[in-house]
Amino acid sequence: MNVGLGHDEPVTDRDLVISACRSECSWSETADRLDGERLFACEACGSEWVRSQPWTPVDWEGYVPDAVQSERARGPGPS
């Protein structure tokens, strides 16, 4: 997984990483993009999320992080 490496070119040749939840979720934006979308990752399990996904990540306390809420509010796909 290339979380936080800040690639100049968008990453488009892979699927999102989805790992089993360990109930220790801590979601934050990475420096990477996937197919033009901002890429978020869970620091606990390494799962990834972009806003075009039908689900929304929550942290270990059950709250949607502010950065994720802001990204979700932008709409369903890349801009």
C-alpha positions in Angstrom: 0.0 0.0 0.0 1.3 3.4 -0.9 -0.3 5.5 1.8 1.1 9.0 2.2 3.7 8.9 -0.5 2.3 11.8 -2.4 2.6 10.5 -6.0 2.5 13.1 -8.8 0.6 10.8 -11.0 -2.8 9.3 -9.9 -2.7 5.7 -8.9 -5.2 3.9 -11.2 -4.0 0.3 -11.5 -5.2 -1.2 -8.3 -8.2 -1.8 -6.2 -8.8 -0.3 -2.7 -7.3 -2.2 0.2 -10.1 -3.6 2.3 -9.1 -5.4 5.5 -11.1 -7.0 8.4 -12.1 -4.4 10.9 -10.3 -4.5 14.3 -12.6 -1.9 16.0 -9.6 0.4 16.3 -10.4 2.6 13.3 -8.7 5.9 12.8 -9.4 7.3 9.3 -7.3 10.1 7.7 -6.6 11.5 4.3 -3.4 10.3 2.6 -1.3 12.2 0.1 -2.3 9.8 -2.6 -5.2 9.7 -5.1 -6.9 6.7 -6.6 -8.6 7.3 -10.0 -8.6 11.1 -9.3 -10.2 10.8 -5.9 -8.7 11.6 -2.6 -7.6 8.5 -0.8 -8.3 7.9 2.9 -6.8 5.1 4.9 -7.5 3.5 8.3 -4.3 3.7 10.4 -5.3 0.5 12.4 -6.1 -2.0 9.6 -4.9 -0.4 6.4 -8.3 -0.3 4.7 -8.8 2.4 2.2 -11.8 4.6 1.1 -12.7 7.0 -1.7 -15.9 9.0 -1.8 -17.3 7.0 -4.8 -17.7 4.0 -2.4 -21.2 3.2 -1.2 -20.1 3.0 2.4 -18.7 5.7 4.7 -15.9 4.9 7.3 -16.4 5.6 11.0 -13.7 5.8 13.7 -13.4 3.5 16.6 -16.0 5.6 18.6 -18.6 5.3 15.8 -18.2 8.8 14.4 -17.5 9.8 10.8 -14.2 11.8 10.9 -14.6 15.5 9.9 -12.3 15.0 6.8 -14.4 12.1 5.6 -17.6 14.1 6.1 -16.2 16.9 4.1 -15.1 14.6 1.3 -18.5 12.8 1.3 -20.3 16.1 1.0 -18.4 16.8 -2.3 -20.5 14.3 -4.1 -20.3 10.7 -5.4 -17.2 10.7 -7.6 -14.0 12.3 -8.8 -14.0 16.0 -9.8 
